[in-house]
Amino acid sequence: HELLDVASDKFVTFVSGWFDPATGQAELINCGHGPLLYAPEAEAEHEVIDSHTVPLGLIDISMEPLTPWQGQLDSAALYVMTDGITESMDGDNELGFDGLVDIARGHRGQKGSHRVADIMRRFQEGTLATHDDATVLIVTSVGQGGD
């Protein structure tokens, strides 16, 4: 209860879940973190996974019914990132979530490690710039893109 007992400007965004590499099944709860990206390998539409509830520490959510997101990652990737990624600047324009979707479309068929390296390379080369941290975690299935 420590987070509930401190000033209201203290909170934690949080994403927690599990992934079964044998079946590709994944499940997660997003507590106030920015939207996540579910990116299928096929030409299917990408899915935005919005927050299921507020960040931890703002209100007591212990009695709040939460329905986790469920999906298959055997032929898709899950992008979890800080707002430093989506709020980064691509020249004079903010990358935004749509820009991240465009990048993810270009990642189809690639290893998870190559996807992360591509995004970080854009910051190193100056194609993307941020005033914030730029953290990205990409979850893919074993064998996807050769991983």
C-alpha positions as CSV (number, residue, x, y, z in Angstrom):
1,H,0.0,0.0,0.0
2,E,3.0,2.3,0.0
3,L,2.1,3.8,-3.4
4,L,-1.4,4.6,-2.1
5,D,0.0,6.4,0.9
6,V,2.3,8.9,-0.9
7,A,1.6,12.1,-2.8
8,S,-0.8,11.7,-5.7
9,D,2.0,12.6,-8.2
10,K,3.7,9.3,-7.5
11,F,2.6,6.4,-9.8
12,V,4.0,3.5,-11.9
13,T,2.9,2.4,-15.3
14,F,3.1,-1.3,-15.5
15,V,2.6,-4.1,-18.1
16,S,2.6,-7.7,-16.8
17,G,1.9,-10.9,-18.6
18,W,3.0,-14.3,-19.7
19,F,4.0,-15.9,-22.9
20,D,4.1,-19.7,-23.7
21,P,6.7,-20.2,-26.5
22,A,5.4,-23.7,-27.1
23,T,1.9,-22.5,-28.1
24,G,2.5,-18.9,-28.9
25,Q,-0.3,-17.9,-26.5
26,A,0.2,-14.6,-24.6
27,E,-1.8,-12.7,-22.0
28,L,-1.2,-9.4,-20.4
29,I,-2.6,-6.5,-18.4
30,N,-1.6,-2.9,-19.1
31,C,-1.9,-0.6,-16.1
32,G,-1.6,2.9,-17.3
33,H,1.3,2.3,-19.7
34,G,1.0,3.8,-23.2
35,P,-0.6,1.7,-25.9
36,L,1.2,-1.5,-27.0
37,L,1.3,-2.7,-30.5
38,Y,0.3,-6.2,-31.6
39,A,1.9,-6.6,-35.1
40,P,0.8,-9.7,-37.1
41,E,3.3,-11.1,-39.6
42,A,0.5,-11.4,-42.2
43,E,-1.1,-8.5,-43.9
44,A,-3.7,-8.4,-41.1
45,E,-4.4,-5.1,-39.3
46,H,-2.2,-4.2,-36.4
47,E,-3.9,-4.0,-33.0
48,V,-3.6,-1.3,-30.4
49,I,-3.6,-2.6,-26.9
50,D,-4.8,0.2,-24.7
51,S,-4.4,0.4,-21.0
52,H,-6.8,-1.8,-19.0
53,T,-6.7,0.5,-16.0
54,V,-4.9,3.5,-14.5
55,P,-1.3,3.5,-13.4
56,L,-0.5,1.7,-10.2
57,G,-0.6,4.0,-7.1
58,L,-3.3,6.5,-8.2
59,I,-6.3,4.6,-6.9
60,D,-7.0,1.2,-5.3
61,I,-7.7,-1.2,-8.2
62,S,-7.7,-4.4,-6.1
63,M,-11.4,-4.8,-6.5
64,E,-11.6,-3.7,-10.1
65,P,-12.4,-6.5,-12.6
66,L,-9.7,-6.5,-15.3
67,T,-10.0,-8.5,-18.5
68,P,-6.5,-9.3,-19.8
69,W,-5.6,-9.0,-23.5
70,Q,-5.0,-12.4,-25.1
71,G,-3.3,-13.2,-28.4
72,Q,-1.1,-15.5,-30.4
73,L,2.5,-14.5,-30.9
74,D,3.5,-17.5,-33.0
75,S,3.0,-15.4,-36.1
76,A,3.0,-11.9,-34.6
77,A,5.2,-9.6,-32.5
78,L,4.3,-7.6,-29.5
79,Y,5.9,-4.1,-29.2
80,V,6.1,-2.7,-25.6
81,M,7.7,0.8,-25.5
82,T,8.0,3.9,-23.5
83,D,6.5,7.2,-24.8
84,G,10.0,8.2,-25.8
85,I,9.6,6.0,-28.8
86,T,6.2,7.3,-30.0
87,E,6.9,10.9,-29.0
88,S,10.2,10.9,-30.8
89,M,10.7,13.3,-33.7
90,D,11.1,12.1,-37.3
91,G,12.4,15.4,-38.7
92,D,9.7,18.0,-38.0
93,N,7.0,15.4,-37.2
94,E,6.3,13.3,-34.2
95,L,6.7,9.6,-35.0
96,G,3.4,8.7,-33.2
97,F,1.8,5.4,-33.0
98,D,1.0,5.4,-36.8
99,G,4.7,5.9,-37.5
100,L,5.5,2.9,-35.2
101,V,3.0,0.8,-37.1
102,D,4.7,1.7,-40.4
103,I,8.1,0.7,-38.9
104,A,6.6,-2.6,-37.6
105,R,5.2,-3.3,-41.1
106,G,8.8,-3.0,-42.4
107,H,9.9,-5.5,-39.7
108,R,7.7,-8.4,-41.0
109,G,9.8,-11.6,-41.2
110,Q,12.6,-10.2,-39.1
111,K,14.1,-11.6,-35.8
112,G,13.0,-9.8,-32.7
113,S,16.6,-8.7,-32.1
114,H,16.8,-7.1,-35.6
115,R,13.5,-5.2,-35.0
116,V,14.9,-3.7,-31.8
117,A,18.3,-2.9,-33.4
118,D,16.5,-1.2,-36.3
119,I,14.6,1.1,-34.0
120,M,17.7,1.9,-31.9
121,R,19.7,2.5,-35.1
122,R,17.3,5.2,-36.1
123,F,18.1,7.1,-32.8
124,Q,21.9,6.5,-33.2
125,E,21.9,7.8,-36.8
126,G,19.6,10.8,-35.9
127,T,16.7,9.7,-38.1
128,L,14.7,9.8,-34.8
129,A,15.3,12.1,-31.9
130,T,13.8,12.2,-28.4
131,H,14.0,14.3,-25.3
132,D,13.0,11.3,-23.2
133,D,14.1,7.7,-22.6
134,A,13.6,5.4,-25.6
135,T,13.0,1.9,-24.4
136,V,11.5,-0.9,-26.5
137,L,10.8,-4.6,-25.8
138,I,9.7,-6.7,-28.7
139,V,8.3,-10.2,-28.0
140,T,8.4,-12.8,-30.8
141,S,8.1,-16.5,-30.9
142,V,11.1,-18.8,-31.3
143,G,11.7,-19.5,-35.0
144,Q,10.0,-16.3,-36.1
145,G,12.3,-14.5,-38.5
146,G,15.0,-17.1,-37.7
147,D,15.2,-16.3,-34.0
